[in-house]
Amino acid sequence: MFTTKEPVKNFAYIEIEVVLDDDGNRSIYENGVLYSIDELTPEKPFVVAFVHMGHTPYRAISFTHKGVVKYYYLTYSGEDGADLLIEFTPAQR
């Protein structure tokens, strides 16, 4: 469940692709929007069923807050299995 303390605009649940180059550098590409709403508010959270499939992230969220677009991929802690959101900047194809 995704919640927010204050409204955010252009909330999207997205598919991502992680690509490693020959030197081991990682690039994350947005592959498409799976669901979007104009505004996510504290009163109405976004709920999604999600299962981690290995260590490579494949889902993310994006939203606009105070005029800035933010991206976070969904992953989990290798120490205790806790869900995590890690900020990233999507690569351009």
N, C-alpha and C positions, 0 to 999 in steps of 0.2 A: 504494500500500500504506500503510495506517495502522498505526502501531505506537505503543507507549507504554512509558515507562520503569517505570511502576508500574500496577497494575490500576485501571481506571475502570469505573464501573457504568453501566448503561442506555445503552450506546453505540447510536447510531442514525445511519443514512445517510438523509438526508431531501431531499425536493424543496422548493425555495423559489421564491417569486415576488417580484421586485423591482418596486415601483410608485413612479413619480415623480408628485408632485402638481403643480399649476399653478405653484408657486413653485420647482420643481426639488428639493424635499426628497424624500429617498429613504426608503421604508419597505420592510422585508423581512418577508414572511409565510411561515410554515411551511405547506406545502400537503399534507404527508403523509409518513409514514414508508415508505421503500422497503425497508429491512432493519433489523433490530435484534437485539441480543444482550444478555443480562443483564450480561455482564462482558467487557471487552476486556483481555487480558493481554499482557505482553511476549512470552510463549511462543507466542502464537497471534495474529498480526496479521490485520487485515481487508483483503482484496484486492478491488478493484473496477476494472472497465474504465471509463474516463472520458475523454470527448473534450470539450474546450472548444468551445463554440459561440457565438462572438462575445464581446463584452466584458461582457455581463450575466450574473452568476452565476445558476445554476439548481439547484445541488446544494450540500449542506452536511452537516455532522456535528454531533451533540450528544452529550453524555455528562455524567455526574455525577462530580465529583471533590471529595473532602473535603466532601461535602454541598451543593456548589454546582453547578447545571446550567450548562454552558458551551455556546455555539453558535459555530461557525466555518463560513464559506462558502468554497467552493473557487474560486480564481481564478488568474490568472497575472500575472507581472511584465510590464509593457509595455517594460521595458528589455532583459531577457534571456530572457524566456519561461519563467522558473522558476515552478514551481507554488507557490502561496501559500495559507495558511489565514488568513483575516481574521475576528477575533472580532466578533460582532454580538449585538444583543438583538432577538429577533423582535417585530414589531408585533402588536397585537391587532386582530382584525377587529371 
